[in-house]
Amino acid sequence: MNTNNLSENNNSKSTPFRENLAGLYLIPSPIGNLADITFRAVEILKTVDLILAEDTRTSAVLLRYYNIEKPVTPYHQHNEHKVLEHLVDQLGGGTAMALVTDAGTPGISDPAFLLVRECIKNNIKVECLPGATAFVPALVNSGLPINRFVFEGFLPQKKGRQTLMKQLAEEERTMVFYESPMRLVKTLEDCIAYFGAERQCSVSRELTKIFEENKRGALQEVCNHFKQKTVKGEIVIIVRGKE
């Protein structure tokens, strides 16, 4: 049976053969709207032996929504080193596991790298499904050049922040950042200081949710906008590169 197609055809409700399922599956989870998950992702989550979740409480909402009843165990940045060897042993023994994070694709500013690397070292099957990643819709709807871009994730809060900002001031590609609501204005102010107040940007928050917002314009204009309101939700900042 082709392991790249868990069902024999689109109308089949059969589950895959167990010997073909063993391995690690990286499952992108919705970044807001629970409907933004693939049929295949749901099928895998219903079939694996164990689900690794960044936050079991957050993932429980998604799993209940799709009537998925599987054992769930925490896997996050605070325990990934501790549980790594045990998980690899289980995977090597034929266990099928799915890894989900709170939102988006595992490994994109979320835990996954260590486990994937060890699986590869031990010749354990690793498969990453396509799906939601917050920076992609934010980048596409920013109106800024996207033929070349660089993903920086979360900026360092203290050590190394100034050095990195100085380097990025010369970056010609469109830049992509993640940020928390509490630090949004501070980061925009830093961008103004290093890139200039007139540099074009776009800030997206609450993507795919009812209160989705995409604010576009010069850095100073966008910064002033968010200074005047209480900011909530996950945030993606897109900044045009140096011209």
C-alpha positions as CSV (number, residue, x, y, z in Angstrom):
1,M,0.0,0.0,0.0
2,N,1.3,3.5,-0.8
3,T,2.0,5.2,2.5
4,N,1.6,8.6,0.8
5,N,-2.1,7.9,0.5
6,L,-3.7,6.7,3.7
7,S,-6.9,5.8,1.9
8,E,-7.3,3.7,-1.2
9,N,-9.6,6.3,-2.8
10,N,-11.3,9.5,-1.8
11,N,-14.5,7.7,-0.7
12,S,-12.7,5.0,1.4
13,K,-13.1,5.0,5.2
14,S,-10.6,2.2,5.7
15,T,-7.6,2.8,7.9
16,P,-4.0,2.1,6.7
17,F,-2.1,-1.1,7.5
18,R,-0.3,-0.7,10.8
19,E,3.0,-1.8,9.4
20,N,2.9,1.1,7.0
21,L,2.0,3.8,9.5
22,A,4.9,3.5,12.0
23,G,7.0,6.7,12.2
24,L,6.7,10.4,13.1
25,Y,4.1,12.6,11.5
26,L,4.3,16.4,11.8
27,I,0.8,17.7,11.6
28,P,0.1,21.4,11.0
29,S,-2.7,22.6,13.2
30,P,-5.1,25.5,12.5
31,I,-3.8,29.0,13.3
32,G,-7.3,30.1,14.3
33,N,-10.2,28.7,12.3
34,L,-10.6,25.0,13.3
35,A,-11.7,24.1,9.8
36,D,-8.2,24.9,8.4
37,I,-6.9,21.4,8.6
38,T,-6.6,18.8,5.9
39,F,-8.7,15.6,5.7
40,R,-5.4,13.6,5.7
41,A,-4.2,15.3,8.8
42,V,-7.4,14.3,10.7
43,E,-7.2,10.8,9.4
44,I,-3.6,10.4,10.6
45,L,-4.5,11.8,14.0
46,K,-7.3,9.3,14.3
47,T,-5.0,6.4,13.4
48,V,-1.6,7.0,15.2
49,D,-0.8,5.4,18.5
50,L,0.2,8.6,20.3
51,I,-0.2,12.3,19.8
52,L,2.6,14.7,21.0
53,A,1.2,18.1,21.8
54,E,2.9,21.4,22.7
55,D,0.1,22.2,25.1
56,T,-2.3,19.3,25.7
57,R,-5.1,21.8,26.7
58,T,-4.9,23.7,23.5
59,S,-4.8,20.6,21.4
60,A,-7.7,19.1,23.3
61,V,-10.0,21.7,21.7
62,L,-9.0,20.6,18.2
63,L,-9.1,16.9,19.0
64,R,-12.6,17.2,20.5
65,Y,-13.8,19.1,17.5
66,Y,-12.9,16.2,15.2
67,N,-13.9,13.4,17.6
68,I,-10.3,12.2,17.9
69,E,-9.7,10.0,20.9
70,K,-6.0,9.1,21.2
71,P,-3.5,9.2,24.0
72,V,-1.9,12.7,24.2
73,T,1.4,13.5,25.9
74,P,3.2,16.9,26.3
75,Y,6.1,17.7,24.0
76,H,7.4,21.3,24.3
77,Q,10.6,23.3,24.7
78,H,10.8,22.6,28.4
79,N,10.8,18.8,28.2
80,E,11.9,18.0,24.7
81,H,15.5,17.1,25.8
82,K,14.2,15.0,28.7
83,V,11.8,12.8,26.7
84,L,13.8,12.7,23.4
85,E,15.5,9.3,24.0
86,H,12.3,7.6,25.2
87,L,10.3,8.8,22.2
88,V,13.0,7.7,19.7
89,D,13.0,4.3,21.3
90,Q,9.3,4.0,21.0
91,L,9.4,5.2,17.4
92,G,12.1,2.7,16.6
93,G,10.0,0.0,18.0
94,G,7.2,0.6,15.5
95,T,5.0,3.2,17.3
96,A,3.2,5.7,15.1
97,M,3.3,9.3,16.5
98,A,1.8,12.6,15.4
99,L,3.3,15.9,16.6
100,V,1.1,19.0,16.8
101,T,1.8,22.4,18.2
102,D,-0.6,25.0,19.5
103,A,-0.9,26.6,16.0
104,G,0.8,26.2,12.7
105,T,3.5,23.8,11.4
106,P,5.7,22.0,14.0
107,G,9.3,23.3,13.7
108,I,8.4,26.8,12.6
109,S,9.2,28.7,15.8
110,D,7.9,25.6,17.7
111,P,9.4,22.4,19.0
112,A,10.2,19.6,16.4
113,F,13.8,20.0,15.3
114,L,15.4,17.8,18.0
115,L,13.0,14.9,17.5
116,V,13.2,15.1,13.7
117,R,17.0,15.1,13.7
118,E,17.1,12.1,16.0
119,C,14.6,10.2,13.9
120,I,16.7,10.8,10.8
121,K,19.8,9.6,12.6
122,N,18.0,6.4,13.6
123,N,16.5,5.8,10.1
124,I,12.9,6.4,11.5
125,K,10.4,7.5,9.0
126,V,9.5,11.2,9.3
127,E,6.7,12.8,7.3
128,C,5.6,16.5,7.4
129,L,2.1,17.2,6.1
130,P,1.4,20.5,4.3
131,G,-0.8,22.9,6.1
132,A,-1.2,26.1,8.1
133,T,1.7,28.3,8.8
134,A,1.0,31.9,10.0
135,F,3.6,33.7,8.1
136,V,2.5,32.5,4.7
137,P,-0.9,34.3,4.5
138,A,0.6,37.3,6.3
139,L,3.3,37.5,3.7
140,V,1.1,37.0,0.7
141,N,-1.5,39.6,1.8
142,S,1.1,42.2,2.9
143,G,1.4,43.7,-0.6
144,L,5.2,43.7,-0.2
145,P,7.6,41.8,-2.5
146,I,7.5,38.1,-1.8
147,N,9.7,36.7,-4.6
148,R,12.5,36.8,-2.1
149,F,12.1,36.9,1.7
150,V,13.8,35.9,4.9
151,F,12.1,34.4,8.0
152,E,13.5,35.6,11.3
153,G,10.9,34.2,13.7
154,F,11.0,35.9,17.1
155,L,13.7,38.5,17.6
156,P,16.0,38.0,20.6
157,Q,14.5,39.9,23.6
158,K,17.9,41.1,24.9
159,K,21.2,39.5,24.1
160,G,22.0,39.8,20.4
161,R,19.0,42.0,19.5
162,Q,21.0,45.1,18.6
163,T,23.6,43.1,16.6
164,L,20.8,41.4,14.6
165,M,18.9,44.6,13.9
166,K,22.0,46.2,12.6
167,Q,22.5,43.3,10.2
168,L,18.9,43.3,9.1
169,A,19.1,47.0,8.3
170,E,21.1,46.0,5.2
171,E,18.8,43.1,4.3
172,E,17.3,43.6,0.8
173,R,14.8,40.8,1.0
174,T,11.4,41.2,2.6
175,M,11.7,40.3,6.3
176,V,9.2,38.2,8.3
177,F,9.0,38.3,12.1
178,Y,6.8,36.7,14.8
179,E,5.9,38.8,17.9
180,S,3.8,38.7,21.0
181,P,1.1,41.3,21.6
182,M,3.0,42.7,24.6
183,R,6.1,43.4,22.6
184,L,4.6,44.5,19.3
185,V,5.0,48.2,19.8
186,K,8.5,47.9,21.2
187,T,9.6,45.8,18.1
188,L,8.0,48.3,15.7
189,E,9.8,51.1,17.5
190,D,13.1,49.2,17.1
191,C,12.3,48.7,13.4
192,I,11.8,52.4,13.0
193,A,15.1,53.1,14.7
194,Y,17.1,50.7,12.5
195,F,15.1,50.7,9.2
196,G,13.6,54.2,9.2
197,A,10.1,55.5,9.9
198,E,9.0,55.4,6.3
199,R,10.0,51.8,5.6
200,Q,6.8,49.9,4.4
201,C,5.5,47.1,6.6
202,S,2.4,45.0,7.3
203,V,1.2,43.7,10.7
204,S,-1.2,40.7,10.7
205,R,-2.9,39.4,13.8
206,E,-5.7,37.0,14.7
207,L,-5.3,35.4,11.2
208,T,-8.3,33.3,10.1
209,K,-10.3,34.4,13.2
210,I,-13.3,36.7,13.4
211,F,-11.3,39.7,14.4
212,E,-8.5,39.3,11.9
213,E,-6.6,42.5,11.2
214,N,-4.0,43.4,8.6
215,K,-2.5,46.9,9.1
216,R,-0.3,48.1,6.2
217,G,1.7,51.3,5.8
218,A,4.9,53.0,6.9
219,L,6.4,51.7,10.1
220,Q,5.7,54.9,12.0
221,E,2.0,54.9,10.8
222,V,1.5,51.3,11.8
223,C,3.3,51.8,15.2
224,N,1.0,54.7,16.0
225,H,-2.0,52.6,15.1
226,F,-1.1,49.9,17.6
227,K,-0.1,52.3,20.3
228,Q,-3.7,53.4,20.5
229,K,-5.3,50.0,21.1
230,T,-5.1,46.9,23.2
231,V,-3.5,44.2,21.0
232,K,-4.4,40.5,21.3
233,G,-3.6,37.4,19.3
234,E,-0.7,35.9,17.4
235,I,1.2,38.5,15.4
236,V,3.2,38.4,12.2
237,I,5.3,41.5,11.1
238,I,6.3,41.9,7.5
239,V,8.9,44.5,6.7
240,R,10.1,45.5,3.2
241,G,13.8,45.0,2.6
242,K,16.3,47.8,2.0
243,E,15.9,49.3,-1.5
